[in-house]
């Protein structure tokens, strides 16, 4: 008589076969802004609730100023920084286990530096990293590929320009053999894909000019990092901006669809769950001269102008002039903090607010979901863990030495956290 397969074994085998490679990757490495999957969701299970004392494994000073988030691959952590006037821009690599600085590389020396907002830095875009190479980006000041084995610069581009007005903000993403960059200034607006091995242009796509005609010049800028989603077996590059959200073919730059609407200074990247794309518009002004923002939920299965056909809901926020951080979405709930310091949970199906709680400080770093909690980080150094769900419940609070502007990396049961002067590893 044949023995029936062990049910537990079959179940475990099924999980191994069905678990996406990205989930393991996001546990082992943290390769982009908001993680390897660009979604701010960590698969790490054991994260300390209090971030002091024994939980601080090391603390390393990072010179000068930069708000880029840390990225991690194998035993290397990379951030960017620069001197206050932007004339020297650096990439810094530290050891994951010890915090020791492995490389401190001056990537660019700049003679002609543009202005920026007082709360921004010249090293705010987050690098992206893969095996053997890290790609650092400083907006119009330059982009470079660095070999991680020896810190040598493989290629640079300094010819890609737009007038950011308030400094650089969009982070690069990797897709197959490409590194994709978003430039949206008051003068020109385009996406460009570079061959990641050579830095040469593969495609360049201008943003739809007609959508920007009605906006004042100052309202035509944005600081958005795009994402990649898959719709019915087809990959789409989703990039929202100040006047329009577009989907592109990531291999060619060909436009697939557009949603028109929005205005000045869009910052949050789009996010997605259960086949729906969500994104914020920059602040708009209504007939009564009141400032407001909107969050939109969109069905991404379409082509052409889908503004009137594929919008599932719009959520207007009258309390907020701009939205800085990118929300995190998990199990149908959207978690965010607006610039009036209201921490909120929003129903992803309806767009309705579930709970809202006023906080003492501003939050510019994006929240991260890990092990049933949503972690928030303020510019005054507050670390707040809220239990994920339809009720506001603070699980833990910690206070760091200074403000947190970059989104931490949650991986290998550790948190790599950057404050204004230091890089920390928090762990069990």
C-alpha positions in Angstrom: 0.0 0.0 0.0 1.4 3.4 -1.0 1.9 5.9 1.7 -0.1 9.1 1.4 2.1 12.2 1.1 2.7 13.9 4.4 0.3 16.9 4.4 2.6 19.2 6.3 5.4 18.4 3.9 3.2 19.1 0.9 2.0 22.4 2.4 5.6 23.6 3.1 6.6 22.6 -0.4 3.7 24.5 -1.9 4.7 27.6 0.1 8.3 27.3 -1.2 7.1 27.1 -4.7 4.6 29.9 -4.5 6.6 32.4 -2.4 7.9 35.1 -4.7 11.6 35.6 -4.9 11.1 39.2 -4.0 9.8 38.3 -0.6 13.1 36.6 0.3 15.0 39.4 -1.4 13.3 42.0 0.7 14.3 40.0 3.9 17.9 39.5 2.8 18.5 42.8 1.0 16.9 46.3 0.7 17.9 47.5 -2.7 15.8 50.7 -3.4 13.9 53.5 -1.8 11.2 51.7 0.3 12.8 48.3 -0.3 13.5 45.8 -3.0 9.8 45.7 -3.9 9.4 49.5 -3.7 6.5 49.0 -1.3 7.7 49.7 2.2 6.8 46.2 3.4 9.4 44.1 5.3 9.3 40.4 5.8 11.5 40.6 8.9 9.8 39.1 11.9 11.9 40.2 15.0 12.2 43.9 15.2 12.9 45.4 18.7 10.1 47.6 20.0 12.5 49.9 21.9 15.3 51.4 19.9 17.9 52.1 22.6 20.4 50.4 24.9 21.1 46.8 23.8 19.1 47.1 20.6 21.6 49.6 19.2 24.2 47.3 17.6 26.3 50.2 16.3 26.2 53.9 15.5 28.4 55.5 12.8 28.8 59.2 12.0 28.0 60.2 8.4 29.6 63.5 7.4 27.9 66.5 5.9 24.2 66.4 4.9 22.0 64.0 3.0 18.4 62.7 3.3 18.8 59.7 1.1 17.6 56.4 2.6 20.0 53.5 3.2 20.1 50.6 0.7 21.7 47.2 1.6 23.1 44.4 -0.4 25.0 41.5 1.3 27.3 43.1 3.9 27.2 46.6 2.5 25.1 49.6 3.4 25.2 52.7 1.1 24.0 56.2 1.5 24.8 59.5 -0.2 25.8 62.8 1.3 27.2 66.2 0.3 28.5 69.4 1.7 25.9 72.0 2.5 26.4 74.1 -0.7 26.2 71.0 -3.0 29.7 71.4 -4.5 31.0 68.1 -3.3 28.8 64.9 -3.4 29.7 61.6 -1.8 28.7 58.0 -1.6 29.4 56.3 1.7 29.5 52.5 2.3 29.4 50.9 5.8 29.7 47.3 7.0 26.4 45.8 8.0 27.8 43.8 10.9 30.2 46.4 12.4 29.2 49.8 11.1 32.7 50.5 9.9 33.1 52.8 7.0 34.3 50.8 4.0 34.3 53.5 1.3 33.8 57.3 1.4 33.9 58.3 -2.3 33.7 61.8 -3.6 31.6 61.1 -6.7 31.1 64.6 -8.1 32.7 68.1 -7.7 30.3 70.7 -8.8 31.1 74.3 -9.8 27.6 75.4 -10.8 25.0 74.4 -8.2 21.3 75.2 -8.4 19.2 76.3 -5.4 17.0 74.1 -3.2 14.4 74.2 -0.6 15.6 74.9 3.0 14.4 71.5 4.2 16.0 69.6 1.3 19.6 68.5 0.7 21.7 67.9 -2.4 21.8 64.2 -1.6 18.2 63.3 -1.0 17.5 60.8 -3.8 18.1 57.2 -2.5 20.6 55.0 -4.4 19.7 51.6 -5.8 21.9 48.6 -5.5 22.4 45.1 -6.9 25.1 42.4 -6.9 28.5 44.1 -7.7 27.1 47.7 -8.4 25.4 50.6 -6.7 23.9 53.5 -8.6 23.9 56.9 -6.9 21.8 59.8 -8.1 21.8 63.5 -7.3 19.1 64.8 -9.7 20.5 67.3 -12.2 23.9 67.3 -10.5 24.7 63.8 -11.8 24.2 60.0 -11.7 27.0 57.4 -11.3 27.5 53.7 -11.2 30.0 52.4 -8.6 31.6 49.0 -8.4 30.9 47.7 -4.9 34.0 45.4 -4.7 36.5 48.3 -4.9 34.6 51.6 -4.8 35.6 52.5 -8.4 33.3 54.7 -10.5 32.3 52.8 -13.6 30.4 55.5 -15.4 28.8 59.0 -14.8 26.2 61.1 -16.5 26.1 64.9 -15.8 24.2 66.0 -18.9 20.7 65.2 -17.8 19.1 68.4 -16.5 15.9 70.0 -15.3 15.2 73.0 -13.1 14.2 71.3 -9.8 13.7 74.7 -8.1 13.6 73.0 -4.7 16.5 70.5 -5.2 16.6 66.9 -6.2 14.1 64.3 -4.8 13.3 61.5 -7.3 15.1 58.2 -6.7 16.3 55.8 -9.4 14.9 52.3 -10.0 16.4 49.2 -11.7 14.5 47.2 -14.2 16.2 44.4 -16.1 19.2 46.0 -17.8 18.0 49.5 -17.2 18.2 52.2 -14.6 15.2 54.5 -14.9 15.2 58.2 -13.8 12.3 60.7 -13.4 13.1 64.4 -14.2 10.2 66.9 -13.7 11.2 70.5 -13.4 9.6 73.8 -14.3 11.4 73.8 -17.6 11.5 70.2 -18.9 9.8 66.9 -17.8 10.9 63.5 -19.0 11.7 59.9 -18.0 14.9 58.3 -19.2 16.2 54.8 -19.1 20.0 54.2 -19.1 21.8 51.0 -19.9 23.0 50.1 -16.4 26.3 48.7 -17.6 27.4 51.7 -19.7 25.2 54.7 -18.6 24.1 55.2 -22.2 20.6 56.3 -23.1 18.2 53.5 -24.1 15.1 55.5 -24.3 13.8 59.0 -23.3 10.1 59.9 -23.1 8.8 63.4 -22.6 5.9 64.0 -20.3 2.7 64.9 -22.2 3.1 68.7 -22.6 -0.5 69.5 -23.1 -1.4 68.4 -19.6 1.0 71.0 -18.1 -0.2 74.0 -20.2 -2.8 75.1 -17.7 -0.4 75.1 -14.8 1.7 78.1 -13.7 5.4 77.5 -14.3 6.2 77.0 -10.7 3.5 74.3 -10.5 5.1 72.0 -13.2 7.7 70.4 -11.0 7.5 67.0 -9.1 9.8 64.8 -7.1 8.3 61.3 -7.7 10.0 57.9 -7.8 8.2 55.5 -10.2 7.2 51.9 -9.6 6.8 48.8 -11.8 3.6 46.8 -11.7 2.3 43.8 -13.7 -1.1 44.0 -15.3 -2.4 40.8 -17.0 1.2 39.6 -17.6 2.5 43.0 -18.9 4.9 45.1 -16.9 4.0 48.8 -16.6 6.1 51.7 -15.4 3.8 54.0 -13.3 5.0 57.5 -12.9 2.8 60.2 -11.4 3.7 63.9 -11.5 2.4 67.4 -11.0 -0.2 67.3 -13.8 -0.6 63.7 -14.9 0.0 60.1 -13.9 1.3 57.9 -16.8 1.9 54.3 -17.4 4.7 53.4 -19.8 6.2 50.3 -21.3 9.4 50.1 -19.2 11.5 48.6 -22.0 10.7 51.2 -24.6 9.2 54.3 -22.8 6.1 54.1 -24.9 3.1 55.6 -23.2 0.2 53.2 -22.4 -2.3 55.3 -20.5 -2.7 58.7 -18.7 -4.8 60.1 -15.8 -4.9 63.9 -16.1 -5.2 66.0 -13.0 -3.0 67.5 -10.2 -0.7 70.4 -9.7 2.4 71.6 -7.9 5.1 69.7 -6.2 4.0 66.1 -6.2 6.3 64.1 -4.0 4.9 60.7 -3.0 5.5 57.8 -5.3 2.6 55.7 -6.5 1.7 52.5 -4.6 -0.3 49.5 -5.3 -2.2 46.5 -3.9 -4.8 44.0 -5.3 -4.4 45.3 -8.8 -5.2 48.9 -8.0 -2.8 51.9 -8.3 -3.0 54.7 -5.8 -1.3 58.1 -6.1 -1.4 61.6 -4.7 -1.7 64.9 -6.7 0.3 67.9 -5.6 -1.6 70.7 -3.9 -4.4 72.3 -5.9 -6.4 75.5 -5.5 -10.2 75.5 -5.8 -12.6 78.3 -6.8 -12.5 79.7 -3.2 -8.7 79.8 -3.3 -8.4 76.9 -0.8 -5.5 74.6 -1.0 -6.1 70.8 -1.1 -4.7 67.6 -2.3 -6.3 64.4 -3.7 -5.5 60.8 -3.5 -6.7 58.7 -6.4 -7.4 55.0 -6.8 -7.1 53.8 -10.4 -7.7 50.6 -12.3 -4.5 50.2 -14.3 -6.0 48.0 -17.0 -6.6 50.4 -19.8 -5.1 52.5 -22.6 -5.1 56.1 -23.7 -6.7 58.8 -21.5 -8.4 56.8 -18.7 -9.3 59.8 -16.6 -13.0 59.4 -16.9 -13.2 55.6 -17.2 -10.8 54.0 -14.7 -10.8 56.2 -11.5 -12.3 54.1 -8.7 -12.4 56.9 -6.2 -10.9 60.3 -5.3 -10.2 61.4 -1.7 -9.9 65.1 -1.1 -7.8 66.3 1.9 -8.7 69.9 2.8 -6.3 69.9 5.9 -3.2 69.4 3.8 -1.3 71.6 1.4 1.1 69.0 0.3 1.8 65.3 0.9 5.5 64.5 1.5 5.8 60.9 2.4 4.7 57.8 0.5 1.9 55.9 2.3 2.3 52.2 3.0 -0.6 49.8 2.1 -1.2 46.5 3.7 -4.3 44.2 3.7 -6.6 46.9 2.3 -5.5 49.6 4.6 -3.5 52.7 3.7 -1.3 54.3 6.4 0.1 57.8 6.1 0.7 61.2 7.8 -0.1 64.5 6.1 1.7 67.7 6.5 -0.7 68.9 9.2 0.8 66.0 11.2 -2.4 63.9 11.1 -1.5 60.2 11.1 -4.3 58.3 9.3 -5.6 55.0 8.3 -7.6 55.0 5.1 -9.8 52.2 3.6 -8.3 51.2 0.2 -11.6 50.1 -1.2 -13.6 53.2 -0.5 -11.0 56.0 0.3 -12.8 56.7 3.6 -10.8 57.6 6.7 -10.9 54.9 9.4 -8.9 56.7 12.1 -6.9 59.9 12.4 -4.6 61.1 15.2 -2.7 64.4 15.5 1.1 64.0 16.1 3.5 66.4 17.7 5.9 66.6 14.8 6.2 66.4 11.0 6.9 63.1 9.2 8.8 63.2 5.9 10.3 59.6 6.0 7.8 57.1 4.6 6.3 54.5 6.9 7.3 50.8 6.9 5.2 47.8 7.7 6.9 44.9 9.6 5.5 42.0 11.5 2.1 43.4 12.2 3.1 47.0 13.0 3.4 50.1 10.9 6.5 52.2 11.8 6.6 56.0 11.5 9.6 58.4 11.8 9.5 62.1 12.5 11.8 65.0 11.7 12.2 65.4 15.5 13.5 61.8 15.9 10.2 60.2 17.0 9.9 56.5 16.2 6.3 55.3 16.6 5.1 51.7 16.0 1.3 51.5 15.5 -0.5 48.1 15.4 -1.8 47.6 11.8 -5.6 47.6 11.8 -8.8 49.6 12.0 -8.0 51.0 15.5 -5.3 53.4 16.5 -3.1 51.5 18.9 0.5 52.6 19.7 2.7 49.6 20.3 6.0 51.3 21.1 7.7 54.7 21.0 11.4 55.6 20.9 13.4 58.8 20.6 16.5 59.1 18.4 19.3 61.6 18.7 18.0 63.9 15.9 15.6 64.1 13.0 14.8 61.2 10.6 14.3 62.2 7.0 15.2 59.1 5.1 13.1 55.9 5.2 14.8 53.1 7.2 15.7 49.7 5.8 14.0 46.8 7.6 15.8 43.5 6.9 17.4 40.4 8.5 15.6 41.3 11.8 17.4 44.6 11.9 16.7 48.2 11.0 19.2 50.4 9.3 18.2 53.9 10.4 19.7 57.3 9.3 19.3 60.4 11.4 20.7 63.8 10.6 24.2 62.9 11.7 24.4 59.1 12.2 23.7 55.7 10.7 22.4 53.1 13.2 21.8 49.4 13.1 19.0 48.4 15.4 18.5 44.7 16.2 17.7 42.0 18.7 
